[in-house]
Structure formats: structure tokens, C-alpha cells
Amino acid sequence: MTTQEKDKTFIRKCITLSQKSLENGDAPFGAIITKDGEIIAEATNESQERVYDHAEVLALDKAHKKLKTSDLS
């Protein structure tokens, strides 16, 4: 799979997550974190419960926990 094809796959995944967030009654946002061409974390907005539970923050937290490091380069 080319880089362009992977990028399209990642964008489609974010769109799907955004739709899921909207279906759950939240703002339509989804986020993924990738490393070496693979998705390592994903999340949707969950700010109905806590105002700061935005998709990008939750995805970063999941990636941090999975990789056991704050270095997400």
C-alpha cells in the first residue's frame, strides 16, 4: 500500500470515528495516532461527561499508555 493510500485509509477512519461521536450525541470529532504506518490509538469526543475529553486528547493519552512513553515522535 502506498503512503497516499494509507493516508486515505487514515482519513476514512477519522471520518468513521467522527460519525460515531455524532451518533453518541457529541460533537463530530475523531482522532487517530499512527506510528510506522499503523494506527496505535484512536478516540472520539467524549466531552458530554467531561468538557476536556476531546478526541485528540484521548487519543494522545491512549498512545502514551500503549507506548509507555511521552515521546510520540
PQR file with spaces between the fields and no chain letter, atoms N, CA, C, O and H, PARSE charges and radii, in Angstrom:
ATOM       1  N    MET     1       0.849   -1.174    0.000 -0.4000 1.5000
ATOM       2  CA   MET     1       0.000    0.000    0.000 -0.0000 2.0000
ATOM       3  C    MET     1       0.899    1.243    0.000  0.5500 1.7000
ATOM       4  O    MET     1       1.850    1.330    0.776 -0.5500 1.4000
ATOM       5  N    THR     2       0.589    2.187   -0.868 -0.4000 1.5000
ATOM       6  CA   THR     2       1.386    3.403   -0.946 -0.0000 2.0000
ATOM       7  C    THR     2       1.074    4.327    0.231  0.5500 1.7000
ATOM       8  O    THR     2       0.071    4.152    0.922 -0.5500 1.4000
ATOM       9  H    THR     2      -0.184    2.116   -1.498  0.4000 1.0000
ATOM      10  N    THR     3       1.929    5.292    0.444 -0.4000 1.5000
ATOM      11  CA   THR     3       1.710    6.272    1.509 -0.0000 2.0000
ATOM      12  C    THR     3       0.398    7.007    1.287  0.5500 1.7000
ATOM      13  O    THR     3      -0.351    7.246    2.234 -0.5500 1.4000
ATOM      14  H    THR     3       2.744    5.434   -0.118  0.4000 1.0000
ATOM      15  N    GLN     4       0.120    7.362    0.050 -0.4000 1.5000
ATOM      16  CA   GLN     4      -1.122    8.065   -0.266 -0.0000 2.0000
ATOM      17  C    GLN     4      -2.344    7.193    0.061  0.5500 1.7000
ATOM      18  O    GLN     4      -3.334    7.695    0.592 -0.5500 1.4000
ATOM      19  H    GLN     4       0.729    7.168   -0.719  0.4000 1.0000
ATOM      20  N    GLU     5      -2.281    5.917   -0.248 -0.4000 1.5000
ATOM      21  CA   GLU     5      -3.388    5.008    0.064 -0.0000 2.0000
ATOM      22  C    GLU     5      -3.564    4.873    1.572  0.5500 1.7000
ATOM      23  O    GLU     5      -4.691    4.859    2.068 -0.5500 1.4000
ATOM      24  H    GLU     5      -1.476    5.510   -0.680  0.4000 1.0000
ATOM      25  N    LYS     6      -2.448    4.773    2.306 -0.4000 1.5000
ATOM      26  CA   LYS     6      -2.538    4.694    3.767 -0.0000 2.0000
ATOM      27  C    LYS     6      -3.149    5.966    4.336  0.5500 1.7000
ATOM      28  O    LYS     6      -3.992    5.909    5.230 -0.5500 1.4000
ATOM      29  H    LYS     6      -1.533    4.784    1.903  0.4000 1.0000
ATOM      30  N    ASP     7      -2.723    7.118    3.816 -0.4000 1.5000
ATOM      31  CA   ASP     7      -3.275    8.382    4.288 -0.0000 2.0000
ATOM      32  C    ASP     7      -4.788    8.427    4.077  0.5500 1.7000
ATOM      33  O    ASP     7      -5.525    8.875    4.955 -0.5500 1.4000
ATOM      34  H    ASP     7      -2.037    7.165    3.089  0.4000 1.0000
ATOM      35  N    LYS     8      -5.244    7.966    2.924 -0.4000 1.5000
ATOM      36  CA   LYS     8      -6.684    7.933    2.653 -0.0000 2.0000
ATOM      37  C    LYS     8      -7.396    7.007    3.637  0.5500 1.7000
ATOM      38  O    LYS     8      -8.489    7.320    4.109 -0.5500 1.4000
ATOM      39  H    LYS     8      -4.645    7.601    2.212  0.4000 1.0000
ATOM      40  N    THR     9      -6.784    5.881    3.942 -0.4000 1.5000
ATOM      41  CA   THR     9      -7.361    4.940    4.914 -0.0000 2.0000
ATOM      42  C    THR     9      -7.469    5.605    6.280  0.5500 1.7000
ATOM      43  O    THR     9      -8.481    5.463    6.967 -0.5500 1.4000
ATOM      44  H    THR     9      -5.896    5.627    3.559  0.4000 1.0000
ATOM      45  N    PHE    10      -6.435    6.325    6.669 -0.4000 1.5000
ATOM      46  CA   PHE    10      -6.442    7.004    7.965 -0.0000 2.0000
ATOM      47  C    PHE    10      -7.520    8.094    8.017  0.5500 1.7000
ATOM      48  O    PHE    10      -8.205    8.243    9.028 -0.5500 1.4000
ATOM      49  H    PHE    10      -5.613    6.440    6.112  0.4000 1.0000
ATOM      50  N    ILE    11      -7.665    8.841    6.943 -0.4000 1.5000
ATOM      51  CA   ILE    11      -8.690    9.887    6.894 -0.0000 2.0000
ATOM      52  C    ILE    11     -10.085    9.264    6.978  0.5500 1.7000
ATOM      53  O    ILE    11     -10.957    9.770    7.684 -0.5500 1.4000
ATOM      54  H    ILE    11      -7.109    8.720    6.121  0.4000 1.0000
ATOM      55  N    ARG    12     -10.285    8.168    6.256 -0.4000 1.5000
ATOM      56  CA   ARG    12     -11.586    7.479    6.320 -0.0000 2.0000
ATOM      57  C    ARG    12     -11.878    7.008    7.741  0.5500 1.7000
ATOM      58  O    ARG    12     -13.017    7.089    8.202 -0.5500 1.4000
ATOM      59  H    ARG    12      -9.577    7.757    5.682  0.4000 1.0000
ATOM      60  N    LYS    13     -10.852    6.517    8.436 -0.4000 1.5000
ATOM      61  CA   LYS    13     -11.026    6.069    9.826 -0.0000 2.0000
ATOM      62  C    LYS    13     -11.446    7.247   10.698  0.5500 1.7000
ATOM      63  O    LYS    13     -12.335    7.103   11.537 -0.5500 1.4000
ATOM      64  H    LYS    13      -9.927    6.452    8.062  0.4000 1.0000
ATOM      65  N    CYS    14     -10.827    8.399   10.515 -0.4000 1.5000
ATOM      66  CA   CYS    14     -11.200    9.588   11.288 -0.0000 2.0000
ATOM      67  C    CYS    14     -12.641   10.007   11.001  0.5500 1.7000
ATOM      68  O    CYS    14     -13.365   10.412   11.911 -0.5500 1.4000
ATOM      69  H    CYS    14     -10.104    8.515    9.834  0.4000 1.0000
ATOM      70  N    ILE    15     -13.051    9.911    9.756 -0.4000 1.5000
ATOM      71  CA   ILE    15     -14.434   10.242    9.401 -0.0000 2.0000
ATOM      72  C    ILE    15     -15.398    9.282   10.090  0.5500 1.7000
ATOM      73  O    ILE    15     -16.421    9.704   10.630 -0.5500 1.4000
ATOM      74  H    ILE    15     -12.463    9.582    9.017  0.4000 1.0000
ATOM      75  N    THR    16     -15.071    7.994   10.072 -0.4000 1.5000
ATOM      76  CA   THR    16     -15.911    6.997   10.746 -0.0000 2.0000
ATOM      77  C    THR    16     -16.001    7.292   12.240  0.5500 1.7000
ATOM      78  O    THR    16     -17.084    7.219   12.821 -0.5500 1.4000
ATOM      79  H    THR    16     -14.240    7.651    9.633  0.4000 1.0000
ATOM      80  N    LEU    17     -14.883    7.621   12.860 -0.4000 1.5000
ATOM      81  CA   LEU    17     -14.880    7.955   14.285 -0.0000 2.0000
ATOM      82  C    LEU    17     -15.715    9.209   14.545  0.5500 1.7000
ATOM      83  O    LEU    17     -16.431    9.283   15.544 -0.5500 1.4000
ATOM      84  H    LEU    17     -14.003    7.680   12.388  0.4000 1.0000
ATOM      85  N    SER    18     -15.627   10.185   13.654 -0.4000 1.5000
ATOM      86  CA   SER    18     -16.415   11.417   13.790 -0.0000 2.0000
ATOM      87  C    SER    18     -17.910   11.111   13.736  0.5500 1.7000
ATOM      88  O    SER    18     -18.696   11.662   14.508 -0.5500 1.4000
ATOM      89  H    SER    18     -15.045   10.125   12.842  0.4000 1.0000
ATOM      90  N    GLN    19     -18.289   10.235   12.822 -0.4000 1.5000
ATOM      91  CA   GLN    19     -19.698    9.842   12.721 -0.0000 2.0000
ATOM      92  C    GLN    19     -20.148    9.125   13.993  0.5500 1.7000
ATOM      93  O    GLN    19     -21.262    9.342   14.471 -0.5500 1.4000
ATOM      94  H    GLN    19     -17.651    9.788   12.195  0.4000 1.0000
ATOM      95  N    LYS    20     -19.289    8.279   14.535 -0.4000 1.5000
ATOM      96  CA   LYS    20     -19.603    7.563   15.776 -0.0000 2.0000
ATOM      97  C    LYS    20     -19.800    8.558   16.920  0.5500 1.7000
ATOM      98  O    LYS    20     -20.723    8.414   17.722 -0.5500 1.4000
ATOM      99  H    LYS    20     -18.385    8.102   14.147  0.4000 1.0000
ATOM     100  N    SER    21     -18.939    9.553   16.990 -0.4000 1.5000
ATOM     101  CA   SER    21     -19.049   10.575   18.023 -0.0000 2.0000
ATOM     102  C    SER    21     -20.378   11.310   17.915  0.5500 1.7000
ATOM     103  O    SER    21     -21.044   11.547   18.923 -0.5500 1.4000
ATOM     104  H    SER    21     -18.189    9.670   16.338  0.4000 1.0000
ATOM     105  N    LEU    22     -20.759   11.668   16.707 -0.4000 1.5000
ATOM     106  CA   LEU    22     -22.024   12.354   16.469 -0.0000 2.0000
ATOM     107  C    LEU    22     -23.207   11.468   16.876  0.5500 1.7000
ATOM     108  O    LEU    22     -24.158   11.945   17.497 -0.5500 1.4000
ATOM     109  H    LEU    22     -20.218   11.475   15.889  0.4000 1.0000
ATOM     110  N    GLU    23     -23.147   10.194   16.531 -0.4000 1.5000
ATOM     111  CA   GLU    23     -24.206    9.249   16.903 -0.0000 2.0000
ATOM     112  C    GLU    23     -24.333    9.104   18.415  0.5500 1.7000
ATOM     113  O    GLU    23     -25.414    8.815   18.928 -0.5500 1.4000
ATOM     114  H    GLU    23     -22.376    9.806   16.027  0.4000 1.0000
ATOM     115  N    ASN    24     -23.226    9.306   19.127 -0.4000 1.5000
ATOM     116  CA   ASN    24     -23.238    9.219   20.585 -0.0000 2.0000
ATOM     117  C    ASN    24     -23.644   10.537   21.244  0.5500 1.7000
ATOM     118  O    ASN    24     -23.574   10.670   22.465 -0.5500 1.4000
ATOM     119  H    ASN    24     -22.347    9.541   18.710  0.4000 1.0000
ATOM     120  N    GLY    25     -24.069   11.512   20.434 -0.4000 1.5000
ATOM     121  CA   GLY    25     -24.577   12.766   20.964 -0.0000 2.0000
ATOM     122  C    GLY    25     -23.516   13.808   21.247  0.5500 1.7000
ATOM     123  O    GLY    25     -23.778   14.783   21.951 -0.5500 1.4000
ATOM     124  H    GLY    25     -24.127   11.404   19.442  0.4000 1.0000
ATOM     125  N    ASP    26     -22.342   13.622   20.720 -0.4000 1.5000
ATOM     126  CA   ASP    26     -21.260   14.573   20.953 -0.0000 2.0000
ATOM     127  C    ASP    26     -20.911   15.284   19.652  0.5500 1.7000
ATOM     128  O    ASP    26     -21.484   14.998   18.601 -0.5500 1.4000
ATOM     129  H    ASP    26     -22.128   12.829   20.148  0.4000 1.0000
ATOM     130  N    ALA    27     -19.975   16.203   19.734 -0.4000 1.5000
ATOM     131  CA   ALA    27     -19.503   16.896   18.537 -0.0000 2.0000
ATOM     132  C    ALA    27     -18.821   15.884   17.611  0.5500 1.7000
ATOM     133  O    ALA    27     -18.224   14.922   18.094 -0.5500 1.4000
ATOM     134  H    ALA    27     -19.509   16.436   20.587  0.4000 1.0000
ATOM     135  N    PRO    28     -18.899   16.080   16.306 -0.5600 1.5000
ATOM     136  CA   PRO    28     -18.379   15.090   15.360  0.2800 2.0000
ATOM     137  C    PRO    28     -16.864   15.155   15.164  0.5500 1.7000
ATOM     138  O    PRO    28     -16.377   15.665   14.155 -0.5500 1.4000
ATOM     139  N    PHE    29     -16.135   14.634   16.142 -0.4000 1.5000
ATOM     140  CA   PHE    29     -14.681   14.620   16.055 -0.0000 2.0000
ATOM     141  C    PHE    29     -14.138   13.238   16.373  0.5500 1.7000
ATOM     142  O    PHE    29     -14.613   12.556   17.283 -0.5500 1.4000
ATOM     143  H    PHE    29     -16.531   14.221   16.961  0.4000 1.0000
ATOM     144  N    GLY    30     -13.139   12.842   15.608 -0.4000 1.5000
ATOM     145  CA   GLY    30     -12.425   11.599   15.847 -0.0000 2.0000
ATOM     146  C    GLY    30     -10.954   11.844   15.603  0.5500 1.7000
ATOM     147  O    GLY    30     -10.585   12.721   14.822 -0.5500 1.4000
ATOM     148  H    GLY    30     -12.754   13.395   14.869  0.4000 1.0000
ATOM     149  N    ALA    31     -10.111   11.074   16.270 -0.4000 1.5000
ATOM     150  CA   ALA    31      -8.666   11.258   16.115 -0.0000 2.0000
ATOM     151  C    ALA    31      -7.968    9.912   16.146  0.5500 1.7000
ATOM     152  O    ALA    31      -8.398    8.982   16.828 -0.5500 1.4000
ATOM     153  H    ALA    31     -10.411   10.362   16.904  0.4000 1.0000
ATOM     154  N    ILE    32      -6.871    9.829   15.385 -0.4000 1.5000
ATOM     155  CA   ILE    32      -6.028    8.636   15.429 -0.0000 2.0000
ATOM     156  C    ILE    32      -4.582    9.073   15.607  0.5500 1.7000
ATOM     157  O    ILE    32      -4.206   10.185   15.233 -0.5500 1.4000
ATOM     158  H    ILE    32      -6.521   10.585   14.832  0.4000 1.0000
ATOM     159  N    ILE    33      -3.784    8.197   16.175 -0.4000 1.5000
ATOM     160  CA   ILE    33      -2.343    8.377   16.272 -0.0000 2.0000
ATOM     161  C    ILE    33      -1.729    7.217   15.506  0.5500 1.7000
ATOM     162  O    ILE    33      -2.083    6.058   15.727 -0.5500 1.4000
ATOM     163  H    ILE    33      -4.089    7.295   16.479  0.4000 1.0000
ATOM     164  N    THR    34      -0.806    7.534   14.605 -0.4000 1.5000
ATOM     165  CA   THR    34      -0.143    6.488   13.830 -0.0000 2.0000
ATOM     166  C    THR    34       1.344    6.474   14.133  0.5500 1.7000
ATOM     167  O    THR    34       1.932    7.488   14.509 -0.5500 1.4000
ATOM     168  H    THR    34      -0.518    8.475   14.426  0.4000 1.0000
ATOM     169  N    LYS    35       1.930    5.313   13.965 -0.4000 1.5000
ATOM     170  CA   LYS    35       3.376    5.158   14.106 -0.0000 2.0000
ATOM     171  C    LYS    35       3.798    4.068   13.133  0.5500 1.7000
ATOM     172  O    LYS    35       3.220    2.981   13.109 -0.5500 1.4000
ATOM     173  H    LYS    35       1.452    4.489   13.660  0.4000 1.0000
ATOM     174  N    ASP    36       4.793    4.364   12.348 -0.4000 1.5000
ATOM     175  CA   ASP    36       5.304    3.407   11.367 -0.0000 2.0000
ATOM     176  C    ASP    36       4.198    2.871   10.459  0.5500 1.7000
ATOM     177  O    ASP    36       4.185    1.691   10.109 -0.5500 1.4000
ATOM     178  H    ASP    36       5.263    5.246   12.368  0.4000 1.0000
ATOM     179  N    GLY    37       3.275    3.753   10.085 -0.4000 1.5000
ATOM     180  CA   GLY    37       2.224    3.389    9.148 -0.0000 2.0000
ATOM     181  C    GLY    37       1.077    2.580    9.722  0.5500 1.7000
ATOM     182  O    GLY    37       0.262    2.046    8.970 -0.5500 1.4000
ATOM     183  H    GLY    37       3.286    4.711   10.369  0.4000 1.0000
ATOM     184  N    GLU    38       0.999    2.479   11.040 -0.4000 1.5000
ATOM     185  CA   GLU    38      -0.067    1.717   11.696 -0.0000 2.0000
ATOM     186  C    GLU    38      -0.787    2.594   12.723  0.5500 1.7000
ATOM     187  O    GLU    38      -0.173    3.456   13.352 -0.5500 1.4000
ATOM     188  H    GLU    38       1.661    2.913   11.652  0.4000 1.0000
ATOM     189  N    ILE    39      -2.080    2.370   12.884 -0.4000 1.5000
ATOM     190  CA   ILE    39      -2.841    3.075   13.913 -0.0000 2.0000
ATOM     191  C    ILE    39      -2.493    2.462   15.265  0.5500 1.7000
ATOM     192  O    ILE    39      -2.632    1.255   15.462 -0.5500 1.4000
ATOM     193  H    ILE    39      -2.579    1.670   12.373  0.4000 1.0000
ATOM     194  N    ILE    40      -2.039    3.302   16.196 -0.4000 1.5000
ATOM     195  CA   ILE    40      -1.720    2.795   17.530 -0.0000 2.0000
ATOM     196  C    ILE    40      -2.722    3.271   18.579  0.5500 1.7000
ATOM     197  O    ILE    40      -2.779    2.728   19.682 -0.5500 1.4000
ATOM     198  H    ILE    40      -1.926    4.282   16.036  0.4000 1.0000
ATOM     199  N    ALA    41      -3.517    4.296   18.230 -0.4000 1.5000
ATOM     200  CA   ALA    41      -4.544    4.778   19.156 -0.0000 2.0000
ATOM     201  C    ALA    41      -5.616    5.509   18.370  0.5500 1.7000
ATOM     202  O    ALA    41      -5.347    6.113   17.332 -0.5500 1.4000
ATOM     203  H    ALA    41      -3.471    4.737   17.334  0.4000 1.0000
ATOM     204  N    GLU    42      -6.826    5.443   18.880 -0.4000 1.5000
ATOM     205  CA   GLU    42      -7.939    6.155   18.262 -0.0000 2.0000
ATOM     206  C    GLU    42      -8.939    6.535   19.344  0.5500 1.7000
ATOM     207  O    GLU    42      -9.023    5.893   20.391 -0.5500 1.4000
ATOM     208  H    GLU    42      -7.045    4.952   19.723  0.4000 1.0000
ATOM     209  N    ALA    43      -9.696    7.597   19.065 -0.4000 1.5000
ATOM     210  CA   ALA    43     -10.686    8.048   20.048 -0.0000 2.0000
ATOM     211  C    ALA    43     -11.723    8.936   19.377  0.5500 1.7000
ATOM     212  O    ALA    43     -11.505    9.477   18.294 -0.5500 1.4000
ATOM     213  H    ALA    43      -9.627    8.118   18.215  0.4000 1.0000
ATOM     214  N    THR    44     -12.847    9.066   20.050 -0.4000 1.5000
ATOM     215  CA   THR    44     -13.895   10.001   19.659 -0.0000 2.0000
ATOM     216  C    THR    44     -14.069   11.002   20.792  0.5500 1.7000
ATOM     217  O    THR    44     -13.588   10.784   21.904 -0.5500 1.4000
ATOM     218  H    THR    44     -13.024    8.626   20.930  0.4000 1.0000
ATOM     219  N    ASN    45     -14.759   12.101   20.502 -0.4000 1.5000
ATOM     220  CA   ASN    45     -15.073   13.048   21.565 -0.0000 2.0000
ATOM     221  C    ASN    45     -15.934   12.368   22.615  0.5500 1.7000
ATOM     222  O    ASN    45     -16.821   11.577   22.295 -0.5500 1.4000
ATOM     223  H    ASN    45     -15.150   12.278   19.598  0.4000 1.0000
ATOM     224  N    GLU    46     -15.663   12.683   23.856 -0.4000 1.5000
ATOM     225  CA   GLU    46     -16.493   12.213   24.970 -0.0000 2.0000
ATOM     226  C    GLU    46     -16.737   13.377   25.920  0.5500 1.7000
ATOM     227  O    GLU    46     -16.787   13.202   27.137 -0.5500 1.4000
ATOM     228  H    GLU    46     -14.942   13.325   24.116  0.4000 1.0000
ATOM     229  N    SER    47     -16.887   14.565   25.348 -0.4000 1.5000
ATOM     230  CA   SER    47     -16.982   15.767   26.165 -0.0000 2.0000
ATOM     231  C    SER    47     -18.355   15.999   26.776  0.5500 1.7000
ATOM     232  O    SER    47     -18.568   17.004   27.454 -0.5500 1.4000
ATOM     233  H    SER    47     -16.846   14.707   24.359  0.4000 1.0000
ATOM     234  N    GLN    48     -19.280   15.093   26.547 -0.4000 1.5000
ATOM     235  CA   GLN    48     -20.574   15.178   27.234 -0.0000 2.0000
ATOM     236  C    GLN    48     -20.380   14.977   28.739  0.5500 1.7000
ATOM     237  O    GLN    48     -21.055   15.611   29.550 -0.5500 1.4000
ATOM     238  H    GLN    48     -19.107   14.276   25.996  0.4000 1.0000
ATOM     239  N    GLU    49     -19.454   14.091   29.098 -0.4000 1.5000
ATOM     240  CA   GLU    49     -19.172   13.800   30.504 -0.0000 2.0000
ATOM     241  C    GLU    49     -18.204   14.816   31.094  0.5500 1.7000
ATOM     242  O    GLU    49     -18.456   15.384   32.156 -0.5500 1.4000
ATOM     243  H    GLU    49     -18.906   13.576   28.439  0.4000 1.0000
ATOM     244  N    ARG    50     -17.097   15.038   30.398 -0.4000 1.5000
ATOM     245  CA   ARG    50     -16.067   15.968   30.876 -0.0000 2.0000
ATOM     246  C    ARG    50     -15.660   16.845   29.705  0.5500 1.7000
ATOM     247  O    ARG    50     -15.309   16.344   28.637 -0.5500 1.4000
ATOM     248  H    ARG    50     -16.892   14.577   29.535  0.4000 1.0000
ATOM     249  N    VAL    51     -15.708   18.137   29.903 -0.4000 1.5000
ATOM     250  CA   VAL    51     -15.517   19.098   28.827 -0.0000 2.0000
ATOM     251  C    VAL    51     -14.166   18.941   28.125  0.5500 1.7000
ATOM     252  O    VAL    51     -14.051   19.304   26.954 -0.5500 1.4000
ATOM     253  H    VAL    51     -15.994   18.544   30.770  0.4000 1.0000
ATOM     254  N    TYR    52     -13.173   18.428   28.780 -0.4000 1.5000
ATOM     255  CA   TYR    52     -11.839   18.319   28.182 -0.0000 2.0000
ATOM     256  C    TYR    52     -11.583   16.970   27.521  0.5500 1.7000
ATOM     257  O    TYR    52     -10.464   16.728   27.069 -0.5500 1.4000
ATOM     258  H    TYR    52     -13.266   18.134   29.731  0.4000 1.0000
ATOM     259  N    ASP    53     -12.557   16.098   27.445 -0.4000 1.5000
ATOM     260  CA   ASP    53     -12.376   14.796   26.801 -0.0000 2.0000
ATOM     261  C    ASP    53     -12.598   14.890   25.293  0.5500 1.7000
ATOM     262  O    ASP    53     -13.540   14.323   24.740 -0.5500 1.4000
ATOM     263  H    ASP    53     -13.466   16.295   27.812  0.4000 1.0000
ATOM     264  N    HIS    54     -11.707   15.618   24.663 -0.4000 1.5000
ATOM     265  CA   HIS    54     -11.741   15.749   23.215 -0.0000 2.0000
ATOM     266  C    HIS    54     -10.995   14.578   22.593  0.5500 1.7000
ATOM     267  O    HIS    54     -10.091   14.008   23.204 -0.5500 1.4000
ATOM     268  H    HIS    54     -10.942   16.079   25.112  0.4000 1.0000
ATOM     269  N    ALA    55     -11.380   14.227   21.381 -0.4000 1.5000
ATOM     270  CA   ALA    55     -10.824   13.055   20.701 -0.0000 2.0000
ATOM     271  C    ALA    55      -9.304   13.078   20.648  0.5500 1.7000
ATOM     272  O    ALA    55      -8.658   12.065   20.919 -0.5500 1.4000
ATOM     273  H    ALA    55     -12.114   14.689   20.884  0.4000 1.0000
ATOM     274  N    GLU    56      -8.728   14.225   20.302 -0.4000 1.5000
ATOM     275  CA   GLU    56      -7.274   14.280   20.161 -0.0000 2.0000
ATOM     276  C    GLU    56      -6.552   14.079   21.497  0.5500 1.7000
ATOM     277  O    GLU    56      -5.492   13.456   21.547 -0.5500 1.4000
ATOM     278  H    GLU    56      -9.253   15.048   20.082  0.4000 1.0000
ATOM     279  N    VAL    57      -7.124   14.603   22.564 -0.4000 1.5000
ATOM     280  CA   VAL    57      -6.518   14.421   23.898 -0.0000 2.0000
ATOM     281  C    VAL    57      -6.613   12.956   24.316  0.5500 1.7000
ATOM     282  O    VAL    57      -5.650   12.388   24.831 -0.5500 1.4000
ATOM     283  H    VAL    57      -7.985   15.110   22.524  0.4000 1.0000
ATOM     284  N    LEU    58      -7.768   12.355   24.094 -0.4000 1.5000
ATOM     285  CA   LEU    58      -7.962   10.952   24.465 -0.0000 2.0000
ATOM     286  C    LEU    58      -7.065   10.033   23.641  0.5500 1.7000
ATOM     287  O    LEU    58      -6.516    9.067   24.170 -0.5500 1.4000
ATOM     288  H    LEU    58      -8.550   12.817   23.676  0.4000 1.0000
ATOM     289  N    ALA    59      -6.914   10.326   22.352 -0.4000 1.5000
ATOM     290  CA   ALA    59      -6.031    9.510   21.502 -0.0000 2.0000
ATOM     291  C    ALA    59      -4.578    9.628   21.954  0.5500 1.7000
ATOM     292  O    ALA    59      -3.858    8.629   21.995 -0.5500 1.4000
ATOM     293  H    ALA    59      -7.361   11.111   21.922  0.4000 1.0000
ATOM     294  N    LEU    60      -4.144   10.836   22.292 -0.4000 1.5000
ATOM     295  CA   LEU    60      -2.778   11.020   22.802 -0.0000 2.0000
ATOM     296  C    LEU    60      -2.564   10.246   24.093  0.5500 1.7000
ATOM     297  O    LEU    60      -1.515    9.632   24.282 -0.5500 1.4000
ATOM     298  H    LEU    60      -4.728   11.647   22.258  0.4000 1.0000
ATOM     299  N    ASP    61      -3.546   10.271   24.979 -0.4000 1.5000
ATOM     300  CA   ASP    61      -3.442    9.541   26.237 -0.0000 2.0000
ATOM     301  C    ASP    61      -3.339    8.032   25.990  0.5500 1.7000
ATOM     302  O    ASP    61      -2.536    7.349   26.627 -0.5500 1.4000
ATOM     303  H    ASP    61      -4.398   10.770   24.825  0.4000 1.0000
ATOM     304  N    LYS    62      -4.142    7.524   25.079 -0.4000 1.5000
ATOM     305  CA   LYS    62      -4.088    6.092   24.755 -0.0000 2.0000
ATOM     306  C    LYS    62      -2.745    5.711   24.149  0.5500 1.7000
ATOM     307  O    LYS    62      -2.187    4.667   24.484 -0.5500 1.4000
ATOM     308  H    LYS    62      -4.795    8.078   24.563  0.4000 1.0000
ATOM     309  N    ALA    63      -2.221    6.553   23.256 -0.4000 1.5000
ATOM     310  CA   ALA    63      -0.921    6.276   22.640 -0.0000 2.0000
ATOM     311  C    ALA    63       0.182    6.283   23.689  0.5500 1.7000
ATOM     312  O    ALA    63       1.066    5.426   23.686 -0.5500 1.4000
ATOM     313  H    ALA    63      -2.675    7.401   22.983  0.4000 1.0000
ATOM     314  N    HIS    64       0.118    7.253   24.578 -0.4000 1.5000
ATOM     315  CA   HIS    64       1.105    7.349   25.663 -0.0000 2.0000
ATOM     316  C    HIS    64       1.094    6.077   26.517  0.5500 1.7000
ATOM     317  O    HIS    64       2.150    5.536   26.844 -0.5500 1.4000
ATOM     318  H    HIS    64      -0.600    7.949   24.581  0.4000 1.0000
ATOM     319  N    LYS    65      -0.082    5.613   26.868 -0.4000 1.5000
ATOM     320  CA   LYS    65      -0.205    4.398   27.687 -0.0000 2.0000
ATOM     321  C    LYS    65       0.274    3.160   26.926  0.5500 1.7000
ATOM     322  O    LYS    65       0.942    2.300   27.500 -0.5500 1.4000
ATOM     323  H    LYS    65      -0.940    6.052   26.602  0.4000 1.0000
ATOM     324  N    LYS    66      -0.059    3.070   25.658 -0.4000 1.5000
ATOM     325  CA   LYS    66       0.326    1.903   24.865 -0.0000 2.0000
ATOM     326  C    LYS    66       1.842    1.842   24.661  0.5500 1.7000
ATOM     327  O    LYS    66       2.455    0.783   24.800 -0.5500 1.4000
ATOM     328  H    LYS    66      -0.601    3.769   25.192  0.4000 1.0000
ATOM     329  N    LEU    67       2.435    2.992   24.331 -0.4000 1.5000
ATOM     330  CA   LEU    67       3.862    3.031   24.057 -0.0000 2.0000
ATOM     331  C    LEU    67       4.717    3.168   25.322  0.5500 1.7000
ATOM     332  O    LEU    67       5.933    2.983   25.291 -0.5500 1.4000
ATOM     333  H    LEU    67       1.937    3.851   24.219  0.4000 1.0000
ATOM     334  N    LYS    68       4.047    3.499   26.440 -0.4000 1.5000
ATOM     335  CA   LYS    68       4.746    3.682   27.722 -0.0000 2.0000
ATOM     336  C    LYS    68       5.842    4.754   27.627  0.5500 1.7000
ATOM     337  O    LYS    68       6.920    4.626   28.207 -0.5500 1.4000
ATOM     338  H    LYS    68       3.059    3.650   26.465  0.4000 1.0000
ATOM     339  N    THR    69       5.525    5.812   26.875 -0.4000 1.5000
ATOM     340  CA   THR    69       6.445    6.933   26.748 -0.0000 2.0000
ATOM     341  C    THR    69       5.652    8.169   26.330  0.5500 1.7000
ATOM     342  O    THR    69       4.599    8.064   25.702 -0.5500 1.4000
ATOM     343  H    THR    69       4.650    5.916   26.404  0.4000 1.0000
ATOM     344  N    SER    70       6.168    9.324   26.685 -0.4000 1.5000
ATOM     345  CA   SER    70       5.527   10.553   26.232 -0.0000 2.0000
ATOM     346  C    SER    70       6.126   11.033   24.924  0.5500 1.7000
ATOM     347  O    SER    70       5.660   12.020   24.355 -0.5500 1.4000
ATOM     348  H    SER    70       7.024    9.410   27.196  0.4000 1.0000
ATOM     349  N    ASP    71       7.156   10.347   24.438 -0.4000 1.5000
ATOM     350  CA   ASP    71       7.783   10.678   23.164 -0.0000 2.0000
ATOM     351  C    ASP    71       6.999   10.010   22.037  0.5500 1.7000
ATOM     352  O    ASP    71       7.134    8.809   21.803 -0.5500 1.4000
ATOM     353  H    ASP    71       7.535    9.546   24.900  0.4000 1.0000
ATOM     354  N    LEU    72       6.195   10.782   21.357 -0.4000 1.5000
ATOM     355  CA   LEU    72       5.365   10.231   20.282 -0.0000 2.0000
ATOM     356  C    LEU    72       5.915   10.606   18.899  0.5500 1.7000
ATOM     357  O    LEU    72       5.166   10.699   17.927 -0.5500 1.4000
ATOM     358  H    LEU    72       6.085   11.758   21.547  0.4000 1.0000
ATOM     359  N    SER    73       7.220   10.817   18.829 -0.4000 1.5000
ATOM     360  CA   SER    73       7.807   11.187   17.532 -0.0000 2.0000
ATOM     361  C    SER    73       7.791   10.010   16.575  0.5500 1.7000
ATOM     362  O    SER    73       8.244   10.134   15.437 -0.5500 1.4000
ATOM     363  H    SER    73       7.828   10.741   19.619  0.4000 1.0000
